[in-house]
Amino acid sequence: MATVDNIRNGLIDKILSIKNKDFLQALDNLITSSSSSSELVELTNEQKVMLEISEEDIKNG
């Protein structure tokens, strides 16, 4: 699995090669809108249980 730094650096390399102004503007709008909408999502009890089970599965291989 790629690390966050690897993904970020790969994206930076790709962005640096883009020459299309409209595409870069749309990408900027996408990034700006997604980073500003950092609202919390409330999970249901069932979702919390499933996440706990998943974490146990990961711990146990």
PDB file of N, CA, C and O in Angstrom:
ATOM      1  N   MET A   1       0.845  -1.174   0.000  1.00  0.00           N
ATOM      2  CA  MET A   1       0.000   0.000   0.000  1.00  0.00           C
ATOM      3  C   MET A   1       0.898   1.247   0.000  1.00  0.00           C
ATOM      4  O   MET A   1       1.904   1.311   0.707  1.00  0.00           O
ATOM      5  N   ALA A   2       0.516   2.198  -0.786  1.00  0.00           N
ATOM      6  CA  ALA A   2       1.291   3.433  -0.894  1.00  0.00           C
ATOM      7  C   ALA A   2       1.099   4.286   0.356  1.00  0.00           C
ATOM      8  O   ALA A   2       0.003   4.366   0.912  1.00  0.00           O
ATOM      9  N   THR A   3       2.168   4.908   0.775  1.00  0.00           N
ATOM     10  CA  THR A   3       2.063   5.805   1.925  1.00  0.00           C
ATOM     11  C   THR A   3       1.474   7.140   1.481  1.00  0.00           C
ATOM     12  O   THR A   3       1.417   7.450   0.291  1.00  0.00           O
ATOM     13  N   VAL A   4       1.050   7.902   2.442  1.00  0.00           N
ATOM     14  CA  VAL A   4       0.482   9.220   2.145  1.00  0.00           C
ATOM     15  C   VAL A   4       1.517  10.081   1.420  1.00  0.00           C
ATOM     16  O   VAL A   4       1.183  10.784   0.467  1.00  0.00           O
ATOM     17  N   ASP A   5       2.767  10.024   1.870  1.00  0.00           N
ATOM     18  CA  ASP A   5       3.817  10.824   1.223  1.00  0.00           C
ATOM     19  C   ASP A   5       4.027  10.401  -0.225  1.00  0.00           C
ATOM     20  O   ASP A   5       4.224  11.249  -1.095  1.00  0.00           O
ATOM     21  N   ASN A   6       3.987   9.089  -0.491  1.00  0.00           N
ATOM     22  CA  ASN A   6       4.152   8.609  -1.866  1.00  0.00           C
ATOM     23  C   ASN A   6       3.014   9.092  -2.760  1.00  0.00           C
ATOM     24  O   ASN A   6       3.237   9.527  -3.890  1.00  0.00           O
ATOM     25  N   ILE A   7       1.804   9.010  -2.241  1.00  0.00           N
ATOM     26  CA  ILE A   7       0.641   9.472  -3.016  1.00  0.00           C
ATOM     27  C   ILE A   7       0.744  10.967  -3.274  1.00  0.00           C
ATOM     28  O   ILE A   7       0.537  11.426  -4.397  1.00  0.00           O
ATOM     29  N   ARG A   8       1.068  11.727  -2.225  1.00  0.00           N
ATOM     30  CA  ARG A   8       1.180  13.185  -2.362  1.00  0.00           C
ATOM     31  C   ARG A   8       2.251  13.554  -3.395  1.00  0.00           C
ATOM     32  O   ARG A   8       2.024  14.400  -4.260  1.00  0.00           O
ATOM     33  N   ASN A   9       3.407  12.915  -3.294  1.00  0.00           N
ATOM     34  CA  ASN A   9       4.490  13.228  -4.227  1.00  0.00           C
ATOM     35  C   ASN A   9       4.135  12.843  -5.657  1.00  0.00           C
ATOM     36  O   ASN A   9       4.485  13.551  -6.601  1.00  0.00           O
ATOM     37  N   GLY A  10       3.443  11.722  -5.815  1.00  0.00           N
ATOM     38  CA  GLY A  10       2.991  11.328  -7.154  1.00  0.00           C
ATOM     39  C   GLY A  10       2.022  12.338  -7.738  1.00  0.00           C
ATOM     40  O   GLY A  10       2.102  12.678  -8.919  1.00  0.00           O
ATOM     41  N   LEU A  11       1.099  12.820  -6.898  1.00  0.00           N
ATOM     42  CA  LEU A  11       0.146  13.832  -7.360  1.00  0.00           C
ATOM     43  C   LEU A  11       0.847  15.130  -7.724  1.00  0.00           C
ATOM     44  O   LEU A  11       0.508  15.764  -8.724  1.00  0.00           O
ATOM     45  N   ILE A  12       1.818  15.525  -6.920  1.00  0.00           N
ATOM     46  CA  ILE A  12       2.560  16.756  -7.209  1.00  0.00           C
ATOM     47  C   ILE A  12       3.266  16.638  -8.552  1.00  0.00           C
ATOM     48  O   ILE A  12       3.234  17.569  -9.356  1.00  0.00           O
ATOM     49  N   ASP A  13       3.903  15.494  -8.798  1.00  0.00           N
ATOM     50  CA  ASP A  13       4.578  15.286 -10.081  1.00  0.00           C
ATOM     51  C   ASP A  13       3.602  15.393 -11.251  1.00  0.00           C
ATOM     52  O   ASP A  13       3.905  16.010 -12.272  1.00  0.00           O
ATOM     53  N   LYS A  14       2.435  14.788 -11.089  1.00  0.00           N
ATOM     54  CA  LYS A  14       1.434  14.833 -12.156  1.00  0.00           C
ATOM     55  C   LYS A  14       0.912  16.250 -12.363  1.00  0.00           C
ATOM     56  O   LYS A  14       0.744  16.692 -13.500  1.00  0.00           O
ATOM     57  N   ILE A  15       0.656  16.960 -11.270  1.00  0.00           N
ATOM     58  CA  ILE A  15       0.140  18.328 -11.366  1.00  0.00           C
ATOM     59  C   ILE A  15       1.153  19.236 -12.052  1.00  0.00           C
ATOM     60  O   ILE A  15       0.783  20.095 -12.852  1.00  0.00           O
ATOM     61  N   LEU A  16       2.425  19.044 -11.738  1.00  0.00           N
ATOM     62  CA  LEU A  16       3.460  19.881 -12.351  1.00  0.00           C
ATOM     63  C   LEU A  16       3.542  19.693 -13.860  1.00  0.00           C
ATOM     64  O   LEU A  16       4.005  20.584 -14.572  1.00  0.00           O
ATOM     65  N   SER A  17       3.096  18.539 -14.353  1.00  0.00           N
ATOM     66  CA  SER A  17       3.173  18.287 -15.795  1.00  0.00           C
ATOM     67  C   SER A  17       1.936  18.775 -16.555  1.00  0.00           C
ATOM     68  O   SER A  17       1.929  18.765 -17.786  1.00  0.00           O
ATOM     69  N   ILE A  18       0.902  19.197 -15.847  1.00  0.00           N
ATOM     70  CA  ILE A  18      -0.344  19.652 -16.488  1.00  0.00           C
ATOM     71  C   ILE A  18      -0.169  21.087 -16.983  1.00  0.00           C
ATOM     72  O   ILE A  18       0.282  21.964 -16.247  1.00  0.00           O
ATOM     73  N   LYS A  19      -0.531  21.302 -18.234  1.00  0.00           N
ATOM     74  CA  LYS A  19      -0.434  22.637 -18.841  1.00  0.00           C
ATOM     75  C   LYS A  19      -1.793  23.282 -19.075  1.00  0.00           C
ATOM     76  O   LYS A  19      -1.867  24.472 -19.383  1.00  0.00           O
ATOM     77  N   ASN A  20      -2.860  22.517 -18.933  1.00  0.00           N
ATOM     78  CA  ASN A  20      -4.211  22.993 -19.209  1.00  0.00           C
ATOM     79  C   ASN A  20      -4.726  23.828 -18.030  1.00  0.00           C
ATOM     80  O   ASN A  20      -4.970  23.306 -16.942  1.00  0.00           O
ATOM     81  N   LYS A  21      -4.884  25.133 -18.269  1.00  0.00           N
ATOM     82  CA  LYS A  21      -5.287  26.058 -17.214  1.00  0.00           C
ATOM     83  C   LYS A  21      -6.668  25.719 -16.656  1.00  0.00           C
ATOM     84  O   LYS A  21      -6.874  25.774 -15.443  1.00  0.00           O
ATOM     85  N   ASP A  22      -7.618  25.370 -17.530  1.00  0.00           N
ATOM     86  CA  ASP A  22      -8.976  25.053 -17.091  1.00  0.00           C
ATOM     87  C   ASP A  22      -8.978  23.806 -16.197  1.00  0.00           C
ATOM     88  O   ASP A  22      -9.678  23.751 -15.186  1.00  0.00           O
ATOM     89  N   PHE A  23      -8.188  22.820 -16.589  1.00  0.00           N
ATOM     90  CA  PHE A  23      -8.100  21.607 -15.792  1.00  0.00           C
ATOM     91  C   PHE A  23      -7.512  21.905 -14.414  1.00  0.00           C
ATOM     92  O   PHE A  23      -8.012  21.416 -13.401  1.00  0.00           O
ATOM     93  N   LEU A  24      -6.452  22.707 -14.381  1.00  0.00           N
ATOM     94  CA  LEU A  24      -5.834  23.072 -13.103  1.00  0.00           C
ATOM     95  C   LEU A  24      -6.789  23.870 -12.235  1.00  0.00           C
ATOM     96  O   LEU A  24      -6.813  23.691 -11.017  1.00  0.00           O
ATOM     97  N   GLN A  25      -7.576  24.746 -12.842  1.00  0.00           N
ATOM     98  CA  GLN A  25      -8.556  25.528 -12.084  1.00  0.00           C
ATOM     99  C   GLN A  25      -9.620  24.618 -11.495  1.00  0.00           C
ATOM    100  O   GLN A  25     -10.015  24.779 -10.340  1.00  0.00           O
ATOM    101  N   ALA A  26     -10.087  23.650 -12.298  1.00  0.00           N
ATOM    102  CA  ALA A  26     -11.094  22.712 -11.805  1.00  0.00           C
ATOM    103  C   ALA A  26     -10.520  21.854 -10.672  1.00  0.00           C
ATOM    104  O   ALA A  26     -11.214  21.576  -9.694  1.00  0.00           O
ATOM    105  N   LEU A  27      -9.282  21.444 -10.796  1.00  0.00           N
ATOM    106  CA  LEU A  27      -8.626  20.675  -9.756  1.00  0.00           C
ATOM    107  C   LEU A  27      -8.478  21.501  -8.481  1.00  0.00           C
ATOM    108  O   LEU A  27      -8.695  21.000  -7.378  1.00  0.00           O
ATOM    109  N   ASP A  28      -8.111  22.757  -8.641  1.00  0.00           N
ATOM    110  CA  ASP A  28      -7.990  23.657  -7.498  1.00  0.00           C
ATOM    111  C   ASP A  28      -9.338  23.816  -6.790  1.00  0.00           C
ATOM    112  O   ASP A  28      -9.403  23.797  -5.560  1.00  0.00           O
ATOM    113  N   ASN A  29     -10.406  23.972  -7.565  1.00  0.00           N
ATOM    114  CA  ASN A  29     -11.746  24.101  -6.992  1.00  0.00           C
ATOM    115  C   ASN A  29     -12.139  22.829  -6.234  1.00  0.00           C
ATOM    116  O   ASN A  29     -12.721  22.900  -5.152  1.00  0.00           O
ATOM    117  N   LEU A  30     -11.820  21.680  -6.803  1.00  0.00           N
ATOM    118  CA  LEU A  30     -12.129  20.406  -6.158  1.00  0.00           C
ATOM    119  C   LEU A  30     -11.395  20.268  -4.834  1.00  0.00           C
ATOM    120  O   LEU A  30     -11.990  19.893  -3.824  1.00  0.00           O
ATOM    121  N   ILE A  31     -10.106  20.569  -4.839  1.00  0.00           N
ATOM    122  CA  ILE A  31      -9.312  20.449  -3.624  1.00  0.00           C
ATOM    123  C   ILE A  31      -9.776  21.454  -2.581  1.00  0.00           C
ATOM    124  O   ILE A  31      -9.881  21.120  -1.401  1.00  0.00           O
ATOM    125  N   THR A  32     -10.053  22.669  -3.001  1.00  0.00           N
ATOM    126  CA  THR A  32     -10.493  23.706  -2.065  1.00  0.00           C
ATOM    127  C   THR A  32     -11.827  23.346  -1.441  1.00  0.00           C
ATOM    128  O   THR A  32     -12.011  23.512  -0.235  1.00  0.00           O
ATOM    129  N   SER A  33     -12.755  22.859  -2.237  1.00  0.00           N
ATOM    130  CA  SER A  33     -14.081  22.542  -1.704  1.00  0.00           C
ATOM    131  C   SER A  33     -14.034  21.318  -0.798  1.00  0.00           C
ATOM    132  O   SER A  33     -14.784  21.255   0.176  1.00  0.00           O
ATOM    133  N   SER A  34     -13.180  20.351  -1.089  1.00  0.00           N
ATOM    134  CA  SER A  34     -13.146  19.153  -0.254  1.00  0.00           C
ATOM    135  C   SER A  34     -12.415  19.407   1.057  1.00  0.00           C
ATOM    136  O   SER A  34     -12.748  18.800   2.075  1.00  0.00           O
ATOM    137  N   SER A  35     -11.427  20.290   1.050  1.00  0.00           N
ATOM    138  CA  SER A  35     -10.694  20.544   2.291  1.00  0.00           C
ATOM    139  C   SER A  35     -11.464  21.467   3.222  1.00  0.00           C
ATOM    140  O   SER A  35     -11.235  21.454   4.431  1.00  0.00           O
ATOM    141  N   SER A  36     -12.367  22.263   2.681  1.00  0.00           N
ATOM    142  CA  SER A  36     -13.125  23.179   3.531  1.00  0.00           C
ATOM    143  C   SER A  36     -14.363  22.523   4.119  1.00  0.00           C
ATOM    144  O   SER A  36     -14.964  23.060   5.050  1.00  0.00           O
ATOM    145  N   SER A  37     -14.749  21.378   3.592  1.00  0.00           N
ATOM    146  CA  SER A  37     -15.940  20.703   4.106  1.00  0.00           C
ATOM    147  C   SER A  37     -15.524  19.547   5.012  1.00  0.00           C
ATOM    148  O   SER A  37     -15.781  18.380   4.717  1.00  0.00           O
ATOM    149  N   SER A  38     -14.889  19.896   6.099  1.00  0.00           N
ATOM    150  CA  SER A  38     -14.402  18.873   7.024  1.00  0.00           C
ATOM    151  C   SER A  38     -15.385  18.658   8.168  1.00  0.00           C
ATOM    152  O   SER A  38     -14.996  18.613   9.335  1.00  0.00           O
ATOM    153  N   GLU A  39     -16.658  18.524   7.822  1.00  0.00           N
ATOM    154  CA  GLU A  39     -17.663  18.316   8.845  1.00  0.00           C
ATOM    155  C   GLU A  39     -17.606  16.876   9.335  1.00  0.00           C
ATOM    156  O   GLU A  39     -17.224  15.970   8.595  1.00  0.00           O
ATOM    157  N   LEU A  40     -17.984  16.680  10.569  1.00  0.00           N
ATOM    158  CA  LEU A  40     -17.966  15.354  11.161  1.00  0.00           C
ATOM    159  C   LEU A  40     -19.170  14.550  10.695  1.00  0.00           C
ATOM    160  O   LEU A  40     -20.268  15.081  10.524  1.00  0.00           O
ATOM    161  N   VAL A  41     -18.938  13.260  10.493  1.00  0.00           N
ATOM    162  CA  VAL A  41     -20.012  12.355  10.105  1.00  0.00           C
ATOM    163  C   VAL A  41     -20.354  11.507  11.315  1.00  0.00           C
ATOM    164  O   VAL A  41     -19.474  10.893  11.919  1.00  0.00           O
ATOM    165  N   GLU A  42     -21.600  11.471  11.662  1.00  0.00           N
ATOM    166  CA  GLU A  42     -22.045  10.675  12.801  1.00  0.00           C
ATOM    167  C   GLU A  42     -22.347   9.256  12.337  1.00  0.00           C
ATOM    168  O   GLU A  42     -23.155   9.043  11.433  1.00  0.00           O
ATOM    169  N   LEU A  43     -21.684   8.292  12.968  1.00  0.00           N
ATOM    170  CA  LEU A  43     -21.888   6.891  12.603  1.00  0.00           C
ATOM    171  C   LEU A  43     -23.028   6.299  13.431  1.00  0.00           C
ATOM    172  O   LEU A  43     -23.256   6.685  14.577  1.00  0.00           O
ATOM    173  N   THR A  44     -23.737   5.347  12.814  1.00  0.00           N
ATOM    174  CA  THR A  44     -24.761   4.624  13.559  1.00  0.00           C
ATOM    175  C   THR A  44     -24.072   3.615  14.471  1.00  0.00           C
ATOM    176  O   THR A  44     -22.890   3.318  14.299  1.00  0.00           O
ATOM    177  N   ASN A  45     -24.813   3.094  15.434  1.00  0.00           N
ATOM    178  CA  ASN A  45     -24.254   2.072  16.318  1.00  0.00           C
ATOM    179  C   ASN A  45     -23.813   0.839  15.529  1.00  0.00           C
ATOM    180  O   ASN A  45     -22.793   0.226  15.844  1.00  0.00           O
ATOM    181  N   GLU A  46     -24.583   0.483  14.509  1.00  0.00           N
ATOM    182  CA  GLU A  46     -24.240  -0.668  13.680  1.00  0.00           C
ATOM    183  C   GLU A  46     -22.914  -0.440  12.946  1.00  0.00           C
ATOM    184  O   GLU A  46     -22.097  -1.355  12.843  1.00  0.00           O
ATOM    185  N   GLN A  47     -22.702   0.768  12.440  1.00  0.00           N
ATOM    186  CA  GLN A  47     -21.453   1.085  11.756  1.00  0.00           C
ATOM    187  C   GLN A  47     -20.270   1.025  12.720  1.00  0.00           C
ATOM    188  O   GLN A  47     -19.191   0.554  12.360  1.00  0.00           O
ATOM    189  N   LYS A  48     -20.481   1.505  13.946  1.00  0.00           N
ATOM    190  CA  LYS A  48     -19.415   1.456  14.943  1.00  0.00           C
ATOM    191  C   LYS A  48     -19.052   0.017  15.282  1.00  0.00           C
ATOM    192  O   LYS A  48     -17.874  -0.313  15.413  1.00  0.00           O
ATOM    193  N   VAL A  49     -20.061  -0.842  15.427  1.00  0.00           N
ATOM    194  CA  VAL A  49     -19.813  -2.253  15.719  1.00  0.00           C
ATOM    195  C   VAL A  49     -19.040  -2.901  14.572  1.00  0.00           C
ATOM    196  O   VAL A  49     -18.101  -3.662  14.804  1.00  0.00           O
ATOM    197  N   MET A  50     -19.429  -2.602  13.355  1.00  0.00           N
ATOM    198  CA  MET A  50     -18.744  -3.181  12.191  1.00  0.00           C
ATOM    199  C   MET A  50     -17.287  -2.725  12.133  1.00  0.00           C
ATOM    200  O   MET A  50     -16.408  -3.514  11.787  1.00  0.00           O
ATOM    201  N   LEU A  51     -17.022  -1.469  12.465  1.00  0.00           N
ATOM    202  CA  LEU A  51     -15.647  -0.974  12.487  1.00  0.00           C
ATOM    203  C   LEU A  51     -14.837  -1.659  13.577  1.00  0.00           C
ATOM    204  O   LEU A  51     -13.669  -1.988  13.371  1.00  0.00           O
ATOM    205  N   GLU A  52     -15.452  -1.876  14.734  1.00  0.00           N
ATOM    206  CA  GLU A  52     -14.758  -2.577  15.815  1.00  0.00           C
ATOM    207  C   GLU A  52     -14.433  -4.015  15.412  1.00  0.00           C
ATOM    208  O   GLU A  52     -13.339  -4.507  15.690  1.00  0.00           O
ATOM    209  N   ILE A  53     -15.378  -4.685  14.760  1.00  0.00           N
ATOM    210  CA  ILE A  53     -15.144  -6.049  14.281  1.00  0.00           C
ATOM    211  C   ILE A  53     -14.030  -6.051  13.243  1.00  0.00           C
ATOM    212  O   ILE A  53     -13.175  -6.937  13.250  1.00  0.00           O
ATOM    213  N   SER A  54     -14.034  -5.076  12.360  1.00  0.00           N
ATOM    214  CA  SER A  54     -12.986  -4.977  11.339  1.00  0.00           C
ATOM    215  C   SER A  54     -11.617  -4.779  11.972  1.00  0.00           C
ATOM    216  O   SER A  54     -10.639  -5.391  11.542  1.00  0.00           O
ATOM    217  N   GLU A  55     -11.541  -3.933  12.981  1.00  0.00           N
ATOM    218  CA  GLU A  55     -10.273  -3.704  13.663  1.00  0.00           C
ATOM    219  C   GLU A  55      -9.775  -4.973  14.335  1.00  0.00           C
ATOM    220  O   GLU A  55      -8.575  -5.248  14.316  1.00  0.00           O
ATOM    221  N   GLU A  56     -10.681  -5.758  14.933  1.00  0.00           N
ATOM    222  CA  GLU A  56     -10.298  -7.039  15.534  1.00  0.00           C
ATOM    223  C   GLU A  56      -9.799  -8.002  14.464  1.00  0.00           C
ATOM    224  O   GLU A  56      -8.815  -8.712  14.674  1.00  0.00           O
ATOM    225  N   ASP A  57     -10.477  -8.029  13.317  1.00  0.00           N
ATOM    226  CA  ASP A  57     -10.039  -8.886  12.206  1.00  0.00           C
ATOM    227  C   ASP A  57      -8.634  -8.535  11.761  1.00  0.00           C
ATOM    228  O   ASP A  57      -7.818  -9.417  11.494  1.00  0.00           O
ATOM    229  N   ILE A  58      -8.354  -7.236  11.683  1.00  0.00           N
ATOM    230  CA  ILE A  58      -7.023  -6.779  11.273  1.00  0.00           C
ATOM    231  C   ILE A  58      -5.980  -7.211  12.302  1.00  0.00           C
ATOM    232  O   ILE A  58      -4.908  -7.697  11.939  1.00  0.00           O
ATOM    233  N   LYS A  59      -6.295  -7.032  13.586  1.00  0.00           N
ATOM    234  CA  LYS A  59      -5.363  -7.426  14.644  1.00  0.00           C
ATOM    235  C   LYS A  59      -5.058  -8.911  14.606  1.00  0.00           C
ATOM    236  O   LYS A  59      -3.932  -9.326  14.882  1.00  0.00           O
ATOM    237  N   ASN A  60      -6.062  -9.718  14.263  1.00  0.00           N
ATOM    238  CA  ASN A  60      -5.913 -11.166  14.267  1.00  0.00           C
ATOM    239  C   ASN A  60      -5.439 -11.732  12.930  1.00  0.00           C
ATOM    240  O   ASN A  60      -5.345 -12.947  12.755  1.00  0.00           O
ATOM    241  N   GLY A  61      -5.146 -10.841  12.000  1.00  0.00           N
ATOM    242  CA  GLY A  61      -4.627 -11.279  10.709  1.00  0.00           C
ATOM    243  C   GLY A  61      -5.689 -11.779   9.791  1.00  0.00           C
ATOM    244  O   GLY A  61      -5.393 -12.181   8.666  1.00  0.00           O
TER     245      GLY A  61
END
